[in-house]
Amino acid sequence: MNSEEERPSSKQNIDLPPEQSESKLNNPVKDSDSNLNILENLPSSLPKEKQEIVTNIFSVAASSFSGPIPPPEILKGYEEVLPGSANRLLIMLEEQNQHRRDMEKNIIQSDIFKSKWGLIIGAVLAFFLFGSAVFLAMNDRELTATAIVGGTALSVIGLFVSNNNTRKEERIQKLKVLKNSESKKDN
């Protein structure tokens, strides 16, 4: 197999039965069940070299892992290629985890700060509007005073209802995420 003529080419025609036409070879990843079927039913008249070509086309090895830390085999591979790289990878993961926790802490503190100031400003504004309504009512402007009190009350009630709905939606989303993660663990 030293010359180019003897070496099998990936563009060579491979005679497969009509049900295993070349259209299936064009996209080997599209249907893995039919790929296995093709490999199992290769014609025996097909030369071994061409059978190897077809097998190489359809043979794919894959591995995956879930989570931030790769399995020990992968870490060992990194360490063999570049000594100290597994430790560097773990340090990088630890730093990324710390960064994420710091960002979450900052976001929570910012939300608390905004919430406190929102309550303070809202309370001051509500008292001001109610005081204005009392002043207007004492000066024979009952209709205007009623409109201010009613508008203020409806606004405050609307904010509380909206806030409760937002929290309820957040809880529902968190429950969905928990259920999805639990169902993935069961599989």
Secondary structure, 3 states (H helix, E strand, C coil): CCCCCCCCCCCCCCCCCHHHCHHHHHCCCCCHHHHHHHHHCCCCCCCHHHHHHHHHHHCCCCCCCCCCCCCHHHHHHHHHHCCCHHHHHHHHHHHHHHHHHHHHHHHHHHHHHHHHHHHHHHHHHHHHHHHHHHHHHHCCCHHHHHHHHHHHHHHHHHHHHHHHHHHHHHHHHHHHHHHHHHHHHHC
